[in-house]
Amino acid sequence: MSYLVYCLAFVGGFVIMSLEMLGGRMLAPYFGNSIHVWGSIITIFMASLAIGYLYGGRWSVKAPSLAKFGSVFLVGAVFLYPLGYFSEPAMIWIFERIEDTRYGSLLAATFLFAVPTAILGMISPYSVRLLVQTTEESGRVAGRLYFVSTVGSALGTLGTSFYLVLYFEVNTILILLTLALLVVGALALFVSRR
């Protein structure tokens, strides 16, 4: 089971950073690509991850299981998939009402990315809870887990910014990320029932 948890943490890290890279691409046509826009995106991702870490940690102590962990990925997929369909109308609506690109991009980033990112933020603390068996090994396990998750994040950043955006439309990449979450979430549920 531990290898599967590490694999899921890797995929979670990949998806989070891939989505963040796509955020800049999605907001640019309406709010530009300035430091203000990137500041909005990074702020919302960090705040949402913080909320996810908090609630993921709380939820992980209530009868933790691989099935519940898999459900985090499935719920994340449910909130990620619609971004490709309602992001453009949402950004047009915000753009027409808020002239200052700083606050427009902040509101757009909040509306689009806060919920899916908070859900995906639950992955790290829940992973730690599933992997740690004794307090003596907690530091080693957490370090290894954050290493794997951060490698996934780095590859998600480079993979998306160097390759995926060159070959695919944003909506296609969102579908691929959604499928990745669905596959690993379903795998966790399948393994938990065996």
Backbone torsions as a table, in degrees:
resi	resn	phi	psi	omega
1	MET	NA	-34.0	-174.8
2	SER	-61.7	-38.7	179.0
3	TYR	-62.9	-37.4	178.7
4	LEU	-66.0	-41.3	178.6
5	VAL	-62.2	-42.9	177.3
6	TYR	-62.7	-41.0	178.5
7	CYS	-61.8	-44.2	179.4
8	LEU	-65.5	-39.0	177.5
9	ALA	-63.9	-38.8	176.8
10	PHE	-61.0	-48.5	-179.8
11	VAL	-63.1	-41.0	177.8
12	GLY	-59.1	-46.0	177.8
13	GLY	-61.6	-41.9	179.0
14	PHE	-60.6	-48.9	-176.0
15	VAL	-65.0	-42.6	-178.9
16	ILE	-58.7	-49.1	-177.0
17	MET	-74.9	-31.5	174.8
18	SER	-63.0	-42.4	177.9
19	LEU	-63.9	-39.5	179.2
20	GLU	-63.9	-41.3	176.9
21	MET	-63.3	-39.7	177.9
22	LEU	-66.5	-29.4	179.7
23	GLY	-55.3	-44.1	178.3
24	GLY	-62.5	-39.9	179.7
25	ARG	-67.1	-37.3	-177.6
26	MET	-73.6	-37.8	-177.3
27	LEU	-82.6	-23.6	-173.4
28	ALA	-55.4	-43.3	-177.7
29	PRO	-62.6	-22.3	-176.0
30	TYR	-105.2	-37.3	-172.8
31	PHE	-119.2	-0.3	-180.0
32	GLY	87.2	-172.1	-175.9
33	ASN	-126.4	34.1	-174.9
34	SER	-80.0	175.3	177.0
35	ILE	-63.5	-28.7	177.9
36	HIS	-63.6	-43.8	-179.4
37	VAL	-65.1	-46.7	179.2
38	TRP	-66.1	-34.1	175.4
39	GLY	-62.5	-40.1	177.4
40	SER	-63.7	-46.6	-178.0
41	ILE	-62.6	-49.6	-177.8
42	ILE	-62.9	-41.1	179.1
43	THR	-60.5	-46.8	-178.4
44	ILE	-66.6	-40.0	178.0
45	PHE	-64.9	-43.4	-179.8
46	MET	-65.8	-44.3	179.4
47	ALA	-64.1	-41.1	-179.6
48	SER	-67.8	-40.4	176.6
49	LEU	-62.9	-40.2	178.4
50	ALA	-59.2	-43.8	177.7
51	ILE	-63.9	-43.0	177.8
52	GLY	-62.2	-41.8	177.8
53	TYR	-60.5	-44.1	-178.0
54	LEU	-61.9	-51.9	-177.3
55	TYR	-74.9	-31.6	174.6
56	GLY	-63.2	-40.7	177.0
57	GLY	-64.1	-42.2	178.9
58	ARG	-65.6	-42.6	-176.6
59	TRP	-70.9	-27.7	-175.2
60	SER	-69.7	-18.2	-178.4
61	VAL	-89.4	-5.3	-179.0
62	LYS	-99.5	90.2	179.3
63	ALA	49.7	64.3	-177.8
64	PRO	-64.3	142.9	179.1
65	SER	-153.5	158.9	177.0
66	LEU	-65.3	-33.0	178.7
67	ALA	-64.5	-44.3	177.3
68	LYS	-64.3	-39.3	178.5
69	PHE	-61.7	-44.3	177.1
70	GLY	-61.3	-33.7	-179.7
71	SER	-66.3	-27.5	176.1
72	VAL	-60.3	-42.6	-179.9
73	PHE	-67.8	-39.4	-179.8
74	LEU	-67.1	-42.0	177.4
75	VAL	-66.5	-39.4	175.7
76	GLY	-58.7	-41.0	178.0
77	ALA	-63.5	-39.4	-180.0
78	VAL	-61.6	-37.3	-179.3
79	PHE	-86.6	-19.9	179.2
80	LEU	-81.1	-42.3	-173.2
81	TYR	-55.3	-45.0	-175.8
82	PRO	-69.1	-11.3	-177.8
83	LEU	-55.1	-37.9	-179.4
84	GLY	-65.1	-21.0	-175.8
85	TYR	-99.4	-36.9	-176.7
86	PHE	-106.7	-0.2	-178.5
87	SER	-66.2	-44.3	-177.4
88	GLU	-64.9	-50.2	177.3
89	PRO	-60.3	-36.6	179.3
90	ALA	-65.0	-44.1	-178.9
91	MET	-69.0	-35.9	175.7
92	ILE	-62.3	-45.3	-179.3
93	TRP	-60.5	-45.6	-179.9
94	ILE	-67.7	-44.1	-178.5
95	PHE	-59.4	-37.8	-178.7
96	GLU	-73.7	-17.2	-175.6
97	ARG	-109.0	-21.8	-178.3
98	ILE	-122.3	109.8	-176.1
99	GLU	-75.0	-35.9	-178.6
100	ASP	-73.2	116.0	-175.9
101	THR	-64.2	-24.0	178.2
102	ARG	-62.1	-51.5	-176.1
103	TYR	-79.6	-30.8	175.8
104	GLY	-64.0	-45.7	179.8
105	SER	-68.3	-34.0	177.8
106	LEU	-64.9	-43.9	178.6
107	LEU	-66.6	-42.6	179.8
108	ALA	-63.2	-44.5	179.2
109	ALA	-63.2	-38.4	177.9
110	THR	-63.8	-48.5	-177.4
111	PHE	-62.3	-41.6	-174.5
112	LEU	-81.9	-40.6	-165.6
113	PHE	-113.4	-13.4	-173.5
114	ALA	-61.5	-49.8	-175.1
115	VAL	-68.7	-52.4	180.0
116	PRO	-61.5	-35.4	-179.8
117	THR	-69.8	-39.4	176.9
118	ALA	-61.9	-41.6	178.5
119	ILE	-62.9	-45.9	-180.0
120	LEU	-68.1	-25.3	175.7
121	GLY	-65.0	-20.0	179.1
122	MET	-70.9	-15.2	-174.5
123	ILE	-63.5	-48.3	-174.5
124	SER	-60.5	-53.7	-179.2
125	PRO	-65.7	-33.1	179.2
126	TYR	-68.6	-37.1	176.9
127	SER	-60.6	-45.7	179.8
128	VAL	-58.3	-45.0	-178.1
129	ARG	-61.7	-39.0	-179.8
130	LEU	-71.3	-30.8	-174.0
131	LEU	-90.0	-30.9	-175.8
132	VAL	-79.0	122.4	178.2
133	GLN	-103.0	-35.1	179.8
134	THR	-133.9	155.6	-179.5
135	THR	-65.0	-28.8	-178.5
136	GLU	-64.3	-32.0	-177.6
137	GLU	-96.5	1.6	-172.5
138	SER	-61.4	-42.8	-179.4
139	GLY	-64.6	-44.3	-179.8
140	ARG	-63.5	-44.6	-178.9
141	VAL	-65.8	-45.3	-179.9
142	ALA	-62.8	-41.2	178.3
143	GLY	-61.8	-45.1	179.2
144	ARG	-64.7	-40.9	-179.5
145	LEU	-64.6	-45.9	179.5
146	TYR	-67.2	-30.6	174.1
147	PHE	-61.7	-50.7	-178.3
148	VAL	-62.6	-45.2	-179.6
149	SER	-63.8	-40.4	-179.0
150	THR	-71.3	-35.3	173.5
151	VAL	-61.6	-42.5	175.5
152	GLY	-59.8	-41.2	178.2
153	SER	-63.0	-43.9	179.9
154	ALA	-63.0	-43.6	179.1
155	LEU	-68.7	-33.8	175.4
156	GLY	-64.6	-38.4	178.7
157	THR	-66.5	-52.8	-178.8
158	LEU	-68.9	-43.3	-178.7
159	GLY	-60.1	-40.2	-179.6
160	THR	-74.6	-49.1	-174.6
161	SER	-74.8	-28.1	-178.4
162	PHE	-93.7	-30.2	-171.0
163	TYR	-126.4	-56.8	-171.8
164	LEU	-57.1	-44.0	-178.5
165	VAL	-69.0	-16.9	177.5
166	LEU	-79.5	-28.0	-172.7
167	TYR	-110.2	-18.2	-174.5
168	PHE	-131.4	153.2	171.5
169	GLU	-72.1	159.3	-179.8
170	VAL	-57.1	-44.5	-179.0
171	ASN	-62.0	-37.0	178.3
172	THR	-65.9	-41.4	178.6
173	ILE	-64.4	-40.6	177.0
174	LEU	-60.7	-39.5	177.5
175	ILE	-64.8	-42.1	178.7
176	LEU	-63.0	-41.3	177.6
177	LEU	-65.3	-39.9	177.2
178	THR	-62.4	-43.8	178.8
179	LEU	-62.7	-39.3	177.8
180	ALA	-60.5	-44.0	178.2
181	LEU	-64.3	-42.1	179.6
182	LEU	-63.6	-42.6	-177.7
183	VAL	-64.4	-49.8	-177.5
184	VAL	-71.1	-32.7	175.8
185	GLY	-64.6	-44.3	178.2
186	ALA	-65.6	-37.6	177.9
187	LEU	-62.0	-42.8	178.0
188	ALA	-62.5	-41.8	178.0
189	LEU	-64.7	-41.1	179.6
190	PHE	-62.8	-48.1	-179.9
191	VAL	-64.1	-36.3	-178.6
192	SER	-67.0	-24.2	-178.5
193	ARG	-88.4	-9.5	-178.5
194	ARG	-87.3	NA	NA
